[in-house]
């Protein structure tokens, strides 16, 4: 997949690097990326773009049991969808840790020969106890005083498959009394018989992430190794390892440097891969790309755009202090992006029939009057808005909430004796309604006021206080509309050891049959619209078909959560 370290690493070879800075985005291919990864992608690729540098995409595939090419492909797709790439001036900067397994093994043998590493045969429990804690220094392993020759022989036996999984590990020899527990002889190789998605069964020992990562950074000449704050305590080992390998001539100076920033904490969202997987495998959601999921594939299916996510990453910035970002900030970025881009259309989500009782008399029996409205109220400067066309006839669909028999104070829509405008159509005057035997309203009745069609002379001769959306019965199209809401009702669903499953929002998805204007029936999967007065919607990228339209609510027109 990537280039070999001997071919690619200017740094290792001591050659000057044409890039001013090199960053990297290093996901482990063991799941689908989420909104937190989107922030990291925007930071790493964005910094390289802004400062004349290069960003590498590197798969940290050191844990073969949990990794899969499905995840590799989904990660590559996510990075490209967000608007970034790893090809720079004809140079491919796509790597994987497994490209460097041979080098990492040679580096481990050097550490053993130089007295900086030893093979430990304690059990995992013994190692845990002897490691100590914050108040108690660790205890040296009884195997710590082996000679380099003994350790080298043991390590080669590990490589050759002569010992059981978990029976021994290679540890760095640093300081068992260090106040930083990460420096108390951390494990750097373990035995694990597992088929690797890239190297197959070549290896039965695999490097630990904390050992592999700095080596990968150095071989790729990374200048700024950006990671989240939980790795701050690992930085001393990062620096220790690179200093030892530089001393031994395996790597050239200067080594990369690690910089930490606060991870993304977003209200009403969880970003733990384990917990997201639980939602999928327990069928609390329909899959990794469920539009309620904070995964990049879920956000994409929900209707989020690369521009909105880049705007979000820029707006929240990079800090060293942990803080919570309100979910409405993310939603605001999507609204801002779609406001000028999304074509408008009328859709009736909760329909009731409106009958214009004098239509045949005024307009002619069976007559359908063509109407039109701009698809973009604010087209780009120097351009004209596309126009959407639809018809009005004797019967149209309106929102059930747009009629009240006894209107509450301040109500300006349809009630007996009141006039409103059907948007893009005529002024009408409400005369009443019909009901079924149970008292439910089945039809709203009104009369059309002649010579008031929008855009015609005299259209404004009758003043009204409200215009309502509608869809003609003659050319309206049935559509499945999925009304999504936040997945959790608790702003911090997994804080303080809470069971996040108990915070699931029972109303996070409501599926309705809506009626949409004909222009919306021509939507292609992933097309985004503003359903006037309802919000922004996207034609579902999986399920939407011309013969069966399916739209997902991306975000409402304003933040209504908790109001």
N, C-alpha and C positions, 0 to 999 in steps of 0.2 A: 504493500500500500504506500508507505512513505519511502524516503530515501534512507540509505544506510548511513550510519554515523560517519564512517570513513569518507564517504563521498560528499556528505552535506555539511559537516560541521566545520565551518570556518574557524570557530572558536577552538575546537580540539586540535586543529591543525596549526593554530597560531596565525592564520591568515586574517588580514583586515576585513571587516564586514562592511558591505556597501550600505546596509540599513542603519539609520541613526539609532533606532531602538528596536528591540524584538520583544514582543509579548507572546503569550500563548493562552489558549483556552483548552484546558486539559480534562475533559469529562471522562468518567469511567463508563464504559458502554454496558451498564447493568440496569438500565431503565430509561424512561422517557424524560426529556428535559422539562423543567418547569420555569415559572416566572423568575425565580431567583437566578437560574442559569441564563435567562434572557438578559438580566442586568449584567451578569459577568461577560457575556458575549459582547454586549454593547460597550462595556468598559474596555475590554482587551482589544477588540478589533477597532473600536472608535479611537482609542489613544494612538494605536499604530497608524491609523488613517490620518489623524490630525497632526502628527509630529514626524511625518516622513519615515515611518517605520513599517514593520511587517509583523503580522500576527500569525502564529502557527495554530493549526487545529491538531491536537495530539490526543490520541486515545490512551488513557492510562489503564491498559488491559493487563494488570498484574494479578487479577483475581479470577482465574478461568472458570470457576464453578458458577459464577453469577453472570457471566458476560456472553453476549450473543451478537452475531452480525445484524440481526434485526435492529438492535439498538444503535449499532454503528451507523446503519443507513438512516435511521430516524434522526440521529444527531446531525449528520451531514446535511440532511434536508432542512432541519430547523435553522442551522447557521445560514444557509443560502437564502431561505425564505426571509429571514430577518434583514437581508440585504448585504451580507458579508461573504467573503470568499477567501480561500487560502492559496490562490495562484497569484503570484506577484511578479510581474515583468518576466513571464516565462518560467519562473521558479515555483515549483509546487512545494507548499509548506504543509503537507499533510503527513502526519507521523503517527506512530503508535509505539508505546513503551516496549512492546515485544520485538520491535526492530533492534533494540539495544540489549537484548538478553545476553548475547555473547560478551559484549563489553562489560555489562554489570557483573557477570561471573568473573571475568578477568580482574575487575576492580576488587571484588570480594577476596580473591586469592592474594592480591597485593596487600590488602588490609591484614590478612592473616599472617603473611610473611613479615610484615612490618610490625607485628605485635599489637595491632589495633583491633583484632577480632578473634573470637574463639567459638568453638562448637560447645554448646551447653546441652547436657543430657538430663537435666532436671525435668520433672513433670511440669505441666502448665500450672498446676496448683502450687507446687514448690516455688516456682519462679514468681508467682503472684505474691506469695507470703514474703519471700526474701527480698522483694522489691521495696518493701517498706511503704510508708505513706508520707503525708505532708509533715507529720510530727515525728517521724522516726526514719533514720537513714536505712538504706538497703543493706543486705548482707551479701558478701561476695559469694558467687557460685563456687562449689567445690571443683568445678572444671575450669575455673578462670586462670589457673596457673599452668595449664598445659603448655607445652612448647609449640612454637609455630609449626614445626614439622608434624607433630601429632595432630594439631588442628587441621592442617592442610590435608593430611591423609583422611581424617574423619569427614571433612567437607567433600572430598572427592567421592567418598563412599556414599554420602547423601546424594550427590549428583548422579551416581551410577545406580541408584535404586536399591541399595543394599540394606536400607533401614526403613522401618515402618513410618507411615504418616504420623506426624506429631511426636515422634520419639526423640527428636533433637532439633535444635535451631542454631543458626549462626547468629551471634550477637556482637555488636560493636563493644569494644572495651574502652569505657570512658571513665565513669566515676559513680560508684554505687552510693555515695553519700551526697550526691548533688542535690541542692534544694529543688531543682527542676527535675521532676520524676522522669521526664522524657529523655534525660541524659543518663539515666541509670542503666547503662548497657542495653540499649534497645535491640530487639530482634531485627535482623536485616534479611534473613532467608529462612524459609520453612519448607518442609517436605510436604508436597501435596500432589498426589497422583490424580490428575484431572486433565482431560483433553482441552486444549486451548483452541479458541476459534481461529487463531492465526498460525500458531506454531504446532498444532496437533499434539502428538505425544512425544515431542523432542525432549521436553523437560519434565522432570518429576520434582524439581525444586523451583520455587518462585520467589522473587524479591518482594520485600514488603514495600508498600507505597512510599513510606517516609524515606526509604533508601533509594528507591527508583527515581522519585521525582526530581531531586536536585541533580542527579546524573543526567537525566533527560534534558533539564534546563541548560546544563553546562554544554552538553554535546550539540545542542541546537543554538548555542550562543544567545540564549535569552538574557536580556538586560534587566527587565523588570518582571519578576515572578510575582504576580498579584494573586492574593488568596484572601479568604475570609478570616476574621479575627480568631476563630478557634484554632488556627494553625500558628498563632503567635508564639505559643510555648514550644513549637517544633522548630522555630527558626534557629536556635542555638545548634541543634543537630544538623540542620541544613548547612549551616556555615562550617561546622566541625568536619563533616564528611567532605565537602568541597576543598577545605584546607588540606586534609590528609591526601586526597587524590591529586591535588596540585603539587604538593611536596614530592609525591612519588613520580611526577612527570606524566601522569595519565591524562591530566587536563591542563590547559594553559590558563594563565592569569589575564585579566582579572576574572574572578568567578561571578556568576549571576548574583543578584540580591533579591531577597524576598521582602515584599511589602504587603501589609494586611489592611483590609477595609471591612467595615461592618456588613454583615450579610443582610439580605432583604427580609424584613419582618412586615408582612402585609396583613391588616386586620381581615377577619372572616376567611382566612386562607391557611391551609397547612402545606408545608413544602417538604416534609419528611418523605423520602422515597418509600420507606417501609409502610407508612400510613396511607400514602396514595395507592400503593399496591393492594393494601387491605381493602380499600374502597372498591377497587376493580374486582378483586378475587371474591369478595363477599357480595358482589352484584349490587352494591349501593349506588353505583353509576353504571353506565352502559359500556364503558371501556376507557382506555387511556385518553381517547379523544372526545370523551363526553364534554359537551360545551360548558358544563359546570366545573370541570377540572381546571386547576391552575397550570396544567401542562401546556407547553407551547402548541402541541397539536390540538388540545382542547380549546385554548384561547383562539387559535386560528379558525376552528370550526364554529366558535361562538360569534365570529365576525371581527375579531381584533385584527388590526393591520400592522405590518412592520413599522410604519411611520409612527403609529400610536405607541408601540412598545419602546421604540427609540426615544420618543418624546418623554415617556415616563421615566426611562433610565436617566435621561439628562436632567429632568426636573427634580428627581429625588437626590441626585448627586452622589458623591463618594465621601463617606465620613469614617472616622475611627470610632465613633460612639454608636452603640446600639440604640435604635429607636424604632417606633412603629409608624408605618405609613398607612394612612387611611385608604381603604379600598376605593373610596370615591375619587381619589387622585388618579387612579388607573382609569376609572370610568370617564373622568373628565378629559383625559388625553384622547380617548377614542371618540368622544363627542366632538372634540375640537378638530380632529382629523377628518371625520366624516361630514361635518357641517357643510363644507364647501365642495365635497366630492360626491356624496350620495344622492342619487336621483330620488326625487319625491314621487310618492304614489299614495292613493287613498286605499285603505283597507278597513273593513268593518269586522271587528273582532267578536262582538257580541250582537249579532244582527237581529233586527226586527223589521218587518215590512212596512214601508211608507207608501200609501196609495194616494195619488193626486187625483181627487175625485172629479175634477173638471177638465182633466187633460184632454180627453177625446173631444170635448165640446170646444175647447180653446185652440188646441194644436192639431186636431184631426185624429180619428181612430187609428190606433196602431202606429202613430208617428213616433219616430226616434230622432231626437234632435242632437246633432253632433256638437260636442263640447271639447275644449282643449285647455291645458294649463302648462306653464313651463315646468320642465323636469328639474331644472336647477335655478332657484331664485337668484343666486349670486354667481353667475358664470364667470370663468376667468376673464380678466380684462382683455378687451378686444375681440371677444367671442360672443356668440349668441347662444342662449339656452336651447337645448333640444326641447321639442314639444311632445307632450303625451296627449293622446286622443281617446275619447270615450263618449258614450251616448247617454242621454236621459230620456226616459219614457214615462208611462203612467205609473209604473211601480219601481221603486228603488229600495235599497237596503240602507238603513241608518243604524247607528249605535243605540242600543236599548236605553242607555243612560241619557240620551239626548231628548227624551220625552218624559215629562212628569204631568200626571193629571192634575195634581195640586202642587204647584211649584213652590219650593222653599224660597225664602227671602234671597233676593239677588240673582235668582236663576234666570238666564237669558235665552235659553234654548226653546225647544218646542213645548208649548202647553196651549190649551184651547184659547184662541183669540190672539196668540202671539205670532209675529212674523220673524223668519230667519232666512238667511241665504243658504242654498245648497251650493257649496263652494264650486266655483267654475260653472255653475248652472243658473237657476232662477231663484227669485224670492218666492217663498211659499208662506201661506198662513194656515196655522194648525186649526182644525175644527173639532178634533176629538179622537176617539179610538174605538176599536172593537175588542171584546174579550171572550174567552172561552168559558165553559161552564164553571171552572174553578176560579174565575176572576183574573186569570192571567191575560195580559195584553197580547193580542195576536196581530193587530194591525194599528198603525197610527194613520190618521186621516188628515188630509190637508188639501188646500186648493193652490194652484199655481197662479202667480200674479203675472199677467201678460206683459211683454215688452220690458222684462227686467233681466234678461240673460246677460251674464258677465261679459264685459268687453264690447257690448253693443250700445249705440246711442240711447240715452235715457235709462241705462241700467241702474243708475244711482238715484233715480227719481223717488224710489221708495227706500227710506232709511230703516236699517235694521241694526240691532245691537250685537248680533252674533251670526257667524257663518259656521255651518257644520259639515263634516265630511260624510260621504255617501258613496255607494257604488250602484250603478244601474243594474236592474235585474236582467236586462237583455244581454249585456256583455260582461257581467261580473263572472269571476272564476273562483270556484271553491279551492281553498288551499289549507293545508295543515299548518298551523302556526304553533310553535313551541315557545311558550312564555317561560323563560328561564329567570330564576332569581338566585341569590347567593346560596351556596351549598350549606352554609352553617348559619345558625341564628346567633351564635356567640362570637363576639369580636376576637376572642382568643380561645379557640375551641380545644386546643391541647395544652394550654398553660397549666402549670402547677400540678401536673400528673392527672388532669381530668381525662375522662374517657371521651375522646372526640366524637365517637359514634353517637353519643347521647345528644350532641349539639347539632345533628343533621337537621336541616330545614325540611319539614314534611311538605312544604309548598314550593320547593325549589324548581319544580317543573309542572306546568299545567299545559295540556295539549288541547287546542280548540280547533274547530273548523271555522275558518274565517272566509270572507268573500273579498277578493281583491280586484282592483281595476285591471283592464286588459293589458296595460303596459307591463304590469308585474308578472303576468303569465308568461312573458317572453324572457324572463330572467334565466341566466345561466348559473350553474353551481358556483358559489362564492361571490356572486354579485351582491352588492350592498345597497340598501335603500333606506330612506326615511319614510316610514309609514306615518303620514301627517297626523300629528297630535299624540301618536302612540310611542314612537321611539325609532331607533335604528335596528334594522333587521338584515339578515343575510340569508341568501338561498343556500340551504344546507349542502355542503360539498359532497356528502355521501348519498343522501336520499332524495334530493330534489330532482324531479324530472318534469319535462314540459307537460306531460299528461297528468302528473300528480305533483303540483308544486308544494314544497316544504320550506318554510321560513323559520329561522331562529331569531328570537329577540336577543340582540347584542347588548344594547343598553338603552334605558329610557331617555326621554328628552331632558330630564333633570333628575337630580338625586332625590329620590323619594323614600329612601330607606329610613325606617323608624319615624317617618313623619305622618 
